[in-house]
Amino acid sequence: MPIYEYHCQQCNENFELLVMGGEDPTCPKCKSPKVVRLMSACGFISKGSGGQTVRTSASSCSGCTSTNCSSCGH
């Protein structure tokens, strides 16, 4: 059961929601069904050699979420 990020078009609230099956999401603040799912950066934490924590995200650039961003020059 994935957790998705949403934006409410009625009250402008951003929120995360655990989605089960064919459930239609509603805004937890105003209860509106007028929500859109947002794109979110995928990231995970892995243990490197020696047990140190390594954080990995989809972006090699701190200015955007793309792995290949020609607009920012990185």
N, CA, C and O atoms as a CHARMM CRD file, in Angstrom:
* protein
*
  296
    1    1 MET  N      0.84400  -1.17600   0.00000 PROA 1      0.00000
    2    1 MET  CA     0.00000   0.00000   0.00000 PROA 1      0.00000
    3    1 MET  C      0.89200   1.24300   0.00000 PROA 1      0.00000
    4    1 MET  O      1.50400   1.57000   1.01700 PROA 1      0.00000
    5    2 PRO  N      0.96200   1.91600  -1.11200 PROA 2      0.00000
    6    2 PRO  CA     1.87300   3.05400  -1.23200 PROA 2      0.00000
    7    2 PRO  C      1.34000   4.33100  -0.57800 PROA 2      0.00000
    8    2 PRO  O      0.13300   4.55300  -0.47900 PROA 2      0.00000
    9    3 ILE  N      2.28500   5.15500  -0.13900 PROA 3      0.00000
   10    3 ILE  CA     1.96100   6.48600   0.36300 PROA 3      0.00000
   11    3 ILE  C      2.25700   7.46000  -0.76500 PROA 3      0.00000
   12    3 ILE  O      3.36200   7.48500  -1.30700 PROA 3      0.00000
   13    4 TYR  N      1.25700   8.26200  -1.11300 PROA 4      0.00000
   14    4 TYR  CA     1.40700   9.24800  -2.17800 PROA 4      0.00000
   15    4 TYR  C      1.29300  10.65300  -1.61000 PROA 4      0.00000
   16    4 TYR  O      0.70200  10.86400  -0.55200 PROA 4      0.00000
   17    5 GLU  N      1.87200  11.62000  -2.33500 PROA 5      0.00000
   18    5 GLU  CA     1.73800  13.02600  -1.99400 PROA 5      0.00000
   19    5 GLU  C      0.65900  13.62200  -2.89400 PROA 5      0.00000
   20    5 GLU  O      0.60600  13.33600  -4.09000 PROA 5      0.00000
   21    6 TYR  N     -0.19400  14.44900  -2.30800 PROA 6      0.00000
   22    6 TYR  CA    -1.30200  15.06700  -3.03600 PROA 6      0.00000
   23    6 TYR  C     -1.34400  16.56700  -2.79000 PROA 6      0.00000
   24    6 TYR  O     -0.77500  17.07100  -1.82200 PROA 6      0.00000
   25    7 HSD  N     -2.03000  17.27300  -3.69100 PROA 7      0.00000
   26    7 HSD  CA    -2.29900  18.70000  -3.54800 PROA 7      0.00000
   27    7 HSD  C     -3.79500  18.91400  -3.71500 PROA 7      0.00000
   28    7 HSD  O     -4.38400  18.47600  -4.70300 PROA 7      0.00000
   29    8 CYS  N     -4.40600  19.58600  -2.75000 PROA 8      0.00000
   30    8 CYS  CA    -5.83700  19.87900  -2.81900 PROA 8      0.00000
   31    8 CYS  C     -6.04600  21.14700  -3.63400 PROA 8      0.00000
   32    8 CYS  O     -5.46700  22.19100  -3.33500 PROA 8      0.00000
   33    9 GLN  N     -6.87600  21.04900  -4.66300 PROA 9      0.00000
   34    9 GLN  CA    -7.14700  22.19600  -5.52700 PROA 9      0.00000
   35    9 GLN  C     -8.13700  23.16600  -4.89100 PROA 9      0.00000
   36    9 GLN  O     -8.26900  24.29900  -5.35200 PROA 9      0.00000
   37   10 GLN  N     -8.83000  22.74100  -3.84400 PROA 10     0.00000
   38   10 GLN  CA    -9.81200  23.60800  -3.20100 PROA 10     0.00000
   39   10 GLN  C     -9.17700  24.47700  -2.10900 PROA 10     0.00000
   40   10 GLN  O     -9.39300  25.68900  -2.08700 PROA 10     0.00000
   41   11 CYS  N     -8.39200  23.86800  -1.19600 PROA 11     0.00000
   42   11 CYS  CA    -7.84200  24.64300  -0.07700 PROA 11     0.00000
   43   11 CYS  C     -6.32900  24.85700  -0.19100 PROA 11     0.00000
   44   11 CYS  O     -5.72800  25.48500   0.68100 PROA 11     0.00000
   45   12 ASN  N     -5.71200  24.34100  -1.25600 PROA 12     0.00000
   46   12 ASN  CA    -4.29000  24.53800  -1.53600 PROA 12     0.00000
   47   12 ASN  C     -3.36600  23.81300  -0.55200 PROA 12     0.00000
   48   12 ASN  O     -2.20400  24.19500  -0.40800 PROA 12     0.00000
   49   13 GLU  N     -3.85700  22.78800   0.11800 PROA 13     0.00000
   50   13 GLU  CA    -3.08900  22.01600   1.09400 PROA 13     0.00000
   51   13 GLU  C     -2.31800  20.88900   0.40400 PROA 13     0.00000
   52   13 GLU  O     -2.86000  20.22400  -0.47900 PROA 13     0.00000
   53   14 ASN  N     -1.05900  20.66500   0.79700 PROA 14     0.00000
   54   14 ASN  CA    -0.29500  19.50100   0.35900 PROA 14     0.00000
   55   14 ASN  C     -0.30500  18.49000   1.48900 PROA 14     0.00000
   56   14 ASN  O     -0.16800  18.86400   2.65400 PROA 14     0.00000
   57   15 PHE  N     -0.46700  17.20300   1.16200 PROA 15     0.00000
   58   15 PHE  CA    -0.53300  16.17600   2.19000 PROA 15     0.00000
   59   15 PHE  C     -0.11000  14.83400   1.63200 PROA 15     0.00000
   60   15 PHE  O     -0.08700  14.63200   0.41800 PROA 15     0.00000
   61   16 GLU  N      0.22900  13.90900   2.53600 PROA 16     0.00000
   62   16 GLU  CA     0.55400  12.53500   2.17100 PROA 16     0.00000
   63   16 GLU  C     -0.59300  11.64700   2.60200 PROA 16     0.00000
   64   16 GLU  O     -1.25200  11.91000   3.60800 PROA 16     0.00000
   65   17 LEU  N     -0.83000  10.58400   1.83200 PROA 17     0.00000
   66   17 LEU  CA    -1.94900   9.70300   2.14000 PROA 17     0.00000
   67   17 LEU  C     -1.60300   8.26700   1.76300 PROA 17     0.00000
   68   17 LEU  O     -1.07500   8.00900   0.68100 PROA 17     0.00000
   69   18 LEU  N     -1.90400   7.34300   2.65900 PROA 18     0.00000
   70   18 LEU  CA    -1.76400   5.92300   2.38500 PROA 18     0.00000
   71   18 LEU  C     -2.97800   5.50500   1.57700 PROA 18     0.00000
   72   18 LEU  O     -4.10900   5.64600   2.04300 PROA 18     0.00000
   73   19 VAL  N     -2.75800   4.98700   0.35900 PROA 19     0.00000
   74   19 VAL  CA    -3.85200   4.64700  -0.55100 PROA 19     0.00000
   75   19 VAL  C     -4.05600   3.13500  -0.57300 PROA 19     0.00000
   76   19 VAL  O     -3.12500   2.37600  -0.84300 PROA 19     0.00000
   77   20 MET  N     -5.27500   2.71400  -0.28800 PROA 20     0.00000
   78   20 MET  CA    -5.60300   1.29300  -0.27200 PROA 20     0.00000
   79   20 MET  C     -6.49800   0.95100  -1.45500 PROA 20     0.00000
   80   20 MET  O     -7.56600   1.54300  -1.61300 PROA 20     0.00000
   81   21 GLY  N     -6.07700   0.00900  -2.28500 PROA 21     0.00000
   82   21 GLY  CA    -6.89000  -0.47000  -3.39900 PROA 21     0.00000
   83   21 GLY  C     -7.33700   0.62900  -4.33700 PROA 21     0.00000
   84   21 GLY  O     -6.53400   1.47200  -4.73700 PROA 21     0.00000
   85   22 GLY  N     -8.62000   0.62900  -4.69300 PROA 22     0.00000
   86   22 GLY  CA    -9.18300   1.60800  -5.60800 PROA 22     0.00000
   87   22 GLY  C     -9.76100   2.82600  -4.90100 PROA 22     0.00000
   88   22 GLY  O    -10.61400   3.52200  -5.45100 PROA 22     0.00000
   89   23 GLU  N     -9.30200   3.07900  -3.69800 PROA 23     0.00000
   90   23 GLU  CA    -9.79000   4.19700  -2.88600 PROA 23     0.00000
   91   23 GLU  C     -9.52000   5.54400  -3.55500 PROA 23     0.00000
   92   23 GLU  O     -8.42100   5.77300  -4.06000 PROA 23     0.00000
   93   24 ASP  N    -10.51200   6.43500  -3.56400 PROA 24     0.00000
   94   24 ASP  CA   -10.33900   7.78600  -4.09200 PROA 24     0.00000
   95   24 ASP  C     -9.93300   8.70700  -2.94400 PROA 24     0.00000
   96   24 ASP  O    -10.64300   8.79300  -1.94200 PROA 24     0.00000
   97   25 PRO  N     -8.78800   9.40200  -3.08000 PROA 25     0.00000
   98   25 PRO  CA    -8.31500  10.24900  -1.98900 PROA 25     0.00000
   99   25 PRO  C     -9.14700  11.51800  -1.83200 PROA 25     0.00000
  100   25 PRO  O     -9.67000  12.06000  -2.80600 PROA 25     0.00000
  101   26 THR  N     -9.25900  11.97800  -0.59500 PROA 26     0.00000
  102   26 THR  CA    -9.88100  13.26800  -0.27900 PROA 26     0.00000
  103   26 THR  C     -8.94700  14.03700   0.63700 PROA 26     0.00000
  104   26 THR  O     -8.14800  13.44400   1.36100 PROA 26     0.00000
  105   27 CYS  N     -9.04900  15.34400   0.60300 PROA 27     0.00000
  106   27 CYS  CA    -8.21100  16.20800   1.42000 PROA 27     0.00000
  107   27 CYS  C     -8.56500  16.03300   2.90100 PROA 27     0.00000
  108   27 CYS  O     -9.73900  16.11400   3.26200 PROA 27     0.00000
  109   28 PRO  N     -7.56900  15.79400   3.76300 PROA 28     0.00000
  110   28 PRO  CA    -7.86500  15.64100   5.19100 PROA 28     0.00000
  111   28 PRO  C     -8.26800  16.95300   5.85900 PROA 28     0.00000
  112   28 PRO  O     -8.88600  16.93200   6.92400 PROA 28     0.00000
  113   29 LYS  N     -7.93100  18.09500   5.25500 PROA 29     0.00000
  114   29 LYS  CA    -8.24500  19.39200   5.85000 PROA 29     0.00000
  115   29 LYS  C     -9.67200  19.83600   5.52000 PROA 29     0.00000
  116   29 LYS  O    -10.43300  20.19100   6.42000 PROA 29     0.00000
  117   30 CYS  N    -10.04000  19.81800   4.22400 PROA 30     0.00000
  118   30 CYS  CA   -11.35500  20.33400   3.81900 PROA 30     0.00000
  119   30 CYS  C    -12.29700  19.24800   3.30300 PROA 30     0.00000
  120   30 CYS  O    -13.46000  19.52500   3.00900 PROA 30     0.00000
  121   31 LYS  N    -11.79800  18.00300   3.19200 PROA 31     0.00000
  122   31 LYS  CA   -12.58400  16.83500   2.73900 PROA 31     0.00000
  123   31 LYS  C    -12.95900  16.88600   1.25700 PROA 31     0.00000
  124   31 LYS  O    -13.82500  16.12800   0.82100 PROA 31     0.00000
  125   32 SER  N    -12.33200  17.75500   0.48600 PROA 32     0.00000
  126   32 SER  CA   -12.62800  17.86600  -0.94200 PROA 32     0.00000
  127   32 SER  C    -12.03900  16.68400  -1.71200 PROA 32     0.00000
  128   32 SER  O    -10.93100  16.24200  -1.40600 PROA 32     0.00000
  129   33 PRO  N    -12.76200  16.16900  -2.70100 PROA 33     0.00000
  130   33 PRO  CA   -12.21000  15.12400  -3.55900 PROA 33     0.00000
  131   33 PRO  C    -11.37600  15.69400  -4.71700 PROA 33     0.00000
  132   33 PRO  O    -10.83800  14.92800  -5.51700 PROA 33     0.00000
  133   34 LYS  N    -11.26300  17.01800  -4.81500 PROA 34     0.00000
  134   34 LYS  CA   -10.52600  17.66300  -5.90700 PROA 34     0.00000
  135   34 LYS  C     -9.03900  17.73600  -5.54700 PROA 34     0.00000
  136   34 LYS  O     -8.51500  18.79400  -5.19800 PROA 34     0.00000
  137   35 VAL  N     -8.37600  16.57300  -5.64500 PROA 35     0.00000
  138   35 VAL  CA    -6.95600  16.49200  -5.32600 PROA 35     0.00000
  139   35 VAL  C     -6.20100  15.92900  -6.52300 PROA 35     0.00000
  140   35 VAL  O     -6.75100  15.15200  -7.30400 PROA 35     0.00000
  141   36 VAL  N     -4.94100  16.32200  -6.66400 PROA 36     0.00000
  142   36 VAL  CA    -4.07400  15.80000  -7.71200 PROA 36     0.00000
  143   36 VAL  C     -2.83800  15.18700  -7.05800 PROA 36     0.00000
  144   36 VAL  O     -2.31400  15.71800  -6.07900 PROA 36     0.00000
  145   37 ARG  N     -2.38500  14.07800  -7.60400 PROA 37     0.00000
  146   37 ARG  CA    -1.20100  13.42100  -7.06600 PROA 37     0.00000
  147   37 ARG  C      0.03200  14.15700  -7.55600 PROA 37     0.00000
  148   37 ARG  O      0.12200  14.50400  -8.73400 PROA 37     0.00000
  149   38 LEU  N      0.98100  14.39600  -6.66800 PROA 38     0.00000
  150   38 LEU  CA     2.21200  15.10100  -6.98500 PROA 38     0.00000
  151   38 LEU  C      3.32300  14.11400  -7.31000 PROA 38     0.00000
  152   38 LEU  O      3.32500  12.98100  -6.82800 PROA 38     0.00000
  153   39 MET  N      4.25400  14.55200  -8.12200 PROA 39     0.00000
  154   39 MET  CA     5.45400  13.76900  -8.37100 PROA 39     0.00000
  155   39 MET  C      6.37500  13.98400  -7.17700 PROA 39     0.00000
  156   39 MET  O      6.57700  15.11800  -6.74200 PROA 39     0.00000
  157   40 SER  N      6.92600  12.91700  -6.65500 PROA 40     0.00000
  158   40 SER  CA     7.83600  13.06600  -5.52400 PROA 40     0.00000
  159   40 SER  C      9.14500  12.37700  -5.83900 PROA 40     0.00000
  160   40 SER  O      9.18900  11.40200  -6.58900 PROA 40     0.00000
  161   41 ALA  N     10.21000  12.89900  -5.25500 PROA 41     0.00000
  162   41 ALA  CA    11.52900  12.31200  -5.45400 PROA 41     0.00000
  163   41 ALA  C     11.59400  10.98300  -4.72000 PROA 41     0.00000
  164   41 ALA  O     11.16500  10.86800  -3.57200 PROA 41     0.00000
  165   42 CYS  N     12.12600  10.00400  -5.38700 PROA 42     0.00000
  166   42 CYS  CA    12.28900   8.69400  -4.77100 PROA 42     0.00000
  167   42 CYS  C     13.62000   8.68800  -4.05100 PROA 42     0.00000
  168   42 CYS  O     14.63800   9.07600  -4.62400 PROA 42     0.00000
  169   43 GLY  N     13.62500   8.26900  -2.84900 PROA 43     0.00000
  170   43 GLY  CA    14.86800   8.19400  -2.09900 PROA 43     0.00000
  171   43 GLY  C     14.83800   7.00600  -1.16200 PROA 43     0.00000
  172   43 GLY  O     13.77200   6.50500  -0.80500 PROA 43     0.00000
  173   44 PHE  N     16.00100   6.56700  -0.77300 PROA 44     0.00000
  174   44 PHE  CA    16.06900   5.47800   0.17700 PROA 44     0.00000
  175   44 PHE  C     17.34900   5.59500   0.97900 PROA 44     0.00000
  176   44 PHE  O     18.26300   6.32600   0.59800 PROA 44     0.00000
  177   45 ILE  N     17.41400   4.88100   2.07900 PROA 45     0.00000
  178   45 ILE  CA    18.59800   4.86300   2.92300 PROA 45     0.00000
  179   45 ILE  C     19.16900   3.45900   2.87100 PROA 45     0.00000
  180   45 ILE  O     18.45200   2.47900   3.07100 PROA 45     0.00000
  181   46 SER  N     20.44400   3.36600   2.60500 PROA 46     0.00000
  182   46 SER  CA    21.09100   2.05200   2.59600 PROA 46     0.00000
  183   46 SER  C     22.31200   2.10900   3.50000 PROA 46     0.00000
  184   46 SER  O     22.85200   3.18300   3.76800 PROA 46     0.00000
  185   47 LYS  N     22.73000   0.97500   3.95300 PROA 47     0.00000
  186   47 LYS  CA    23.93300   0.89000   4.77900 PROA 47     0.00000
  187   47 LYS  C     25.11400   0.60200   3.86900 PROA 47     0.00000
  188   47 LYS  O     25.12400  -0.39600   3.14800 PROA 47     0.00000
  189   48 GLY  N     26.11200   1.47900   3.90500 PROA 48     0.00000
  190   48 GLY  CA    27.31500   1.28000   3.11400 PROA 48     0.00000
  191   48 GLY  C     28.25500   0.32700   3.82700 PROA 48     0.00000
  192   48 GLY  O     27.94200  -0.17500   4.90700 PROA 48     0.00000
  193   49 SER  N     29.39500   0.08000   3.22700 PROA 49     0.00000
  194   49 SER  CA    30.37400  -0.79400   3.86700 PROA 49     0.00000
  195   49 SER  C     30.83600  -0.14400   5.16000 PROA 49     0.00000
  196   49 SER  O     31.07400   1.06300   5.19900 PROA 49     0.00000
  197   50 GLY  N     30.96100  -0.91900   6.19900 PROA 50     0.00000
  198   50 GLY  CA    31.34800  -0.38900   7.49800 PROA 50     0.00000
  199   50 GLY  C     30.17800   0.08500   8.31500 PROA 50     0.00000
  200   50 GLY  O     30.37200   0.57100   9.43000 PROA 50     0.00000
  201   51 GLY  N     28.95200  -0.03800   7.80000 PROA 51     0.00000
  202   51 GLY  CA    27.75400   0.29600   8.55400 PROA 51     0.00000
  203   51 GLY  C     27.33200   1.75400   8.51300 PROA 51     0.00000
  204   51 GLY  O     26.35200   2.12000   9.16200 PROA 51     0.00000
  205   52 GLN  N     28.04900   2.60800   7.76200 PROA 52     0.00000
  206   52 GLN  CA    27.63100   4.00400   7.70500 PROA 52     0.00000
  207   52 GLN  C     26.37400   4.15700   6.85700 PROA 52     0.00000
  208   52 GLN  O     26.15300   3.40200   5.91100 PROA 52     0.00000
  209   53 THR  N     25.55800   5.14100   7.20900 PROA 53     0.00000
  210   53 THR  CA    24.31200   5.39200   6.49200 PROA 53     0.00000
  211   53 THR  C     24.59400   6.20100   5.23700 PROA 53     0.00000
  212   53 THR  O     25.30900   7.20200   5.28300 PROA 53     0.00000
  213   54 VAL  N     24.03100   5.76300   4.11400 PROA 54     0.00000
  214   54 VAL  CA    24.17600   6.45700   2.84000 PROA 54     0.00000
  215   54 VAL  C     22.79300   6.84300   2.36700 PROA 54     0.00000
  216   54 VAL  O     21.94900   5.97100   2.15800 PROA 54     0.00000
  217   55 ARG  N     22.53700   8.13800   2.19200 PROA 55     0.00000
  218   55 ARG  CA    21.24300   8.60600   1.70200 PROA 55     0.00000
  219   55 ARG  C     21.34800   8.79600   0.19700 PROA 55     0.00000
  220   55 ARG  O     22.29500   9.40400  -0.30100 PROA 55     0.00000
  221   56 THR  N     20.36700   8.26900  -0.51400 PROA 56     0.00000
  222   56 THR  CA    20.36500   8.34500  -1.97200 PROA 56     0.00000
  223   56 THR  C     19.03800   8.91900  -2.43300 PROA 56     0.00000
  224   56 THR  O     17.98600   8.52600  -1.92900 PROA 56     0.00000
  225   57 SER  N     19.07100   9.83600  -3.37900 PROA 57     0.00000
  226   57 SER  CA    17.83500  10.37000  -3.94300 PROA 57     0.00000
  227   57 SER  C     17.91000  10.27900  -5.45200 PROA 57     0.00000
  228   57 SER  O     18.93500   9.88000  -6.00500 PROA 57     0.00000
  229   58 ALA  N     16.83000  10.64700  -6.12000 PROA 58     0.00000
  230   58 ALA  CA    16.76000  10.53500  -7.57200 PROA 58     0.00000
  231   58 ALA  C     17.57300  11.60800  -8.27500 PROA 58     0.00000
  232   58 ALA  O     17.78200  11.52200  -9.48500 PROA 58     0.00000
  233   59 SER  N     18.03400  12.61300  -7.54800 PROA 59     0.00000
  234   59 SER  CA    18.69700  13.73300  -8.18100 PROA 59     0.00000
  235   59 SER  C     20.17300  13.81200  -7.81800 PROA 59     0.00000
  236   59 SER  O     20.55200  13.53900  -6.67900 PROA 59     0.00000
  237   60 SER  N     21.00000  14.18300  -8.77800 PROA 60     0.00000
  238   60 SER  CA    22.39900  14.45000  -8.49700 PROA 60     0.00000
  239   60 SER  C     22.60100  15.93500  -8.24400 PROA 60     0.00000
  240   60 SER  O     23.72000  16.37700  -7.98100 PROA 60     0.00000
  241   61 CYS  N     21.54100  16.69400  -8.32100 PROA 61     0.00000
  242   61 CYS  CA    21.57800  18.14000  -8.16600 PROA 61     0.00000
  243   61 CYS  C     20.64700  18.54800  -7.03000 PROA 61     0.00000
  244   61 CYS  O     19.51200  18.07700  -6.97400 PROA 61     0.00000
  245   62 SER  N     21.09300  19.40100  -6.13800 PROA 62     0.00000
  246   62 SER  CA    20.23500  19.81700  -5.03200 PROA 62     0.00000
  247   62 SER  C     19.16800  20.81700  -5.46800 PROA 62     0.00000
  248   62 SER  O     18.26500  21.12500  -4.69100 PROA 62     0.00000
  249   63 GLY  N     19.25300  21.33000  -6.69500 PROA 63     0.00000
  250   63 GLY  CA    18.30300  22.32500  -7.15600 PROA 63     0.00000
  251   63 GLY  C     17.07000  21.77600  -7.84500 PROA 63     0.00000
  252   63 GLY  O     16.14100  22.53300  -8.12700 PROA 63     0.00000
  253   64 CYS  N     17.03400  20.46500  -8.12700 PROA 64     0.00000
  254   64 CYS  CA    15.87800  19.89900  -8.80500 PROA 64     0.00000
  255   64 CYS  C     15.76100  18.41600  -8.47300 PROA 64     0.00000
  256   64 CYS  O     16.61700  17.86300  -7.78300 PROA 64     0.00000
  257   65 THR  N     14.71100  17.77600  -8.95900 PROA 65     0.00000
  258   65 THR  CA    14.51000  16.35700  -8.68700 PROA 65     0.00000
  259   65 THR  C     14.83400  15.47300  -9.88100 PROA 65     0.00000
  260   65 THR  O     14.59900  14.26500  -9.83400 PROA 65     0.00000
  261   66 SER  N     15.35900  16.04000 -10.93100 PROA 66     0.00000
  262   66 SER  CA    15.68900  15.26800 -12.12400 PROA 66     0.00000
  263   66 SER  C     17.08900  14.68300 -12.01300 PROA 66     0.00000
  264   66 SER  O     17.95500  15.28100 -11.37400 PROA 66     0.00000
  265   67 THR  N     17.32400  13.54500 -12.61300 PROA 67     0.00000
  266   67 THR  CA    18.66700  12.97500 -12.64700 PROA 67     0.00000
  267   67 THR  C     19.49500  13.54300 -13.78700 PROA 67     0.00000
  268   67 THR  O     20.71500  13.38300 -13.80500 PROA 67     0.00000
  269   68 ASN  N     18.85200  14.20200 -14.73200 PROA 68     0.00000
  270   68 ASN  CA    19.54400  14.81000 -15.85200 PROA 68     0.00000
  271   68 ASN  C     18.87100  16.13100 -16.14800 PROA 68     0.00000
  272   68 ASN  O     17.92400  16.19100 -16.93200 PROA 68     0.00000
  273   69 CYS  N     19.35300  17.18400 -15.52700 PROA 69     0.00000
  274   69 CYS  CA    18.69400  18.49600 -15.62700 PROA 69     0.00000
  275   69 CYS  C     19.51500  19.44400 -16.47700 PROA 69     0.00000
  276   69 CYS  O     20.47300  20.04400 -15.99000 PROA 69     0.00000
  277   70 SER  N     19.15600  19.58700 -17.72600 PROA 70     0.00000
  278   70 SER  CA    19.90100  20.47800 -18.60000 PROA 70     0.00000
  279   70 SER  C     19.58000  21.94100 -18.34900 PROA 70     0.00000
  280   70 SER  O     20.33300  22.81700 -18.77500 PROA 70     0.00000
  281   71 SER  N     18.45800  22.22700 -17.65400 PROA 71     0.00000
  282   71 SER  CA    18.08200  23.61600 -17.43100 PROA 71     0.00000
  283   71 SER  C     18.90600  24.29500 -16.35400 PROA 71     0.00000
  284   71 SER  O     19.05300  25.51700 -16.36900 PROA 71     0.00000
  285   72 CYS  N     19.45400  23.51500 -15.40500 PROA 72     0.00000
  286   72 CYS  CA    20.23400  24.15400 -14.33400 PROA 72     0.00000
  287   72 CYS  C     21.73600  24.01000 -14.57500 PROA 72     0.00000
  288   72 CYS  O     22.53200  24.57900 -13.82700 PROA 72     0.00000
  289   73 GLY  N     22.13300  23.27300 -15.58700 PROA 73     0.00000
  290   73 GLY  CA    23.54600  23.17000 -15.93800 PROA 73     0.00000
  291   73 GLY  C     24.34400  22.14800 -15.15800 PROA 73     0.00000
  292   73 GLY  O     25.57100  22.12600 -15.26100 PROA 73     0.00000
  293   74 HSD  N     23.68300  21.29200 -14.37200 PROA 74     0.00000
  294   74 HSD  CA    24.42100  20.28400 -13.58900 PROA 74     0.00000
  295   74 HSD  C     24.26600  18.92100 -14.18400 PROA 74     0.00000
  296   74 HSD  O     24.81600  17.95200 -13.66000 PROA 74     0.00000
